[in-house]
């Protein structure tokens, strides 16, 4: 998640809003940033109550083992009309590469300055 903070200028060049969401509480988000990863420069939303409601709508709420009650790691790119134009699931320990998202953003905004590569 810190990789997105470091590259916010690249996302901004495509008029893209980065945000994170998890089923953890707002208070746990604050503690996590203060004690572990540092402040994120984009919104981190809480899907805590009703627990996992948004994750369920996107089909990424984990009901079963090995860790039930959390959301899967996923990235979505949603265009300005609200259409999902990119969706990718990742392993929980995996750090997704921003390159995939940048390529999608470039296709959505071909007149924007190319930042991919």
FENVENNOR-V933265 format. One record per residue. N is the residue number from 1. SS is DSSP state (alpha for helix, beta for strand, coil for the rest). Layout:
# FENVENNOR-V933265
n=[N/N]
ss=[SS/SS]
This chain:
# FENVENNOR-V933265
n=[1/2/3/4/5/6/7/8/9/10/11/12/13/14/15/16/17/18/19/20/21/22/23/24/25/26/27/28/29/30/31/32/33/34/35/36/37/38/39/40/41/42/43/44/45/46/47/48/49/50/51/52/53/54/55/56/57/58/59/60/61/62/63/64/65/66/67/68/69/70/71/72/73/74/75/76/77/78/79/80/81/82/83/84/85/86/87/88/89/90/91/92/93/94/95/96/97/98/99/100/101/102/103/104/105/106/107/108/109/110/111/112/113/114/115/116/117]
ss=[coil/alpha/alpha/alpha/alpha/alpha/coil/alpha/alpha/alpha/alpha/alpha/alpha/coil/coil/coil/coil/coil/beta/beta/beta/beta/coil/coil/coil/alpha/alpha/alpha/alpha/alpha/alpha/alpha/alpha/alpha/alpha/alpha/alpha/coil/coil/coil/coil/coil/beta/beta/beta/beta/coil/coil/coil/coil/coil/coil/alpha/alpha/alpha/alpha/alpha/coil/coil/coil/beta/coil/coil/coil/coil/coil/coil/coil/coil/coil/beta/coil/beta/beta/beta/beta/beta/beta/coil/coil/coil/coil/coil/beta/beta/beta/beta/beta/beta/beta/coil/coil/coil/coil/coil/coil/coil/alpha/alpha/alpha/alpha/alpha/alpha/alpha/alpha/alpha/alpha/alpha/coil/coil/coil/coil/coil/coil/coil/coil/coil]
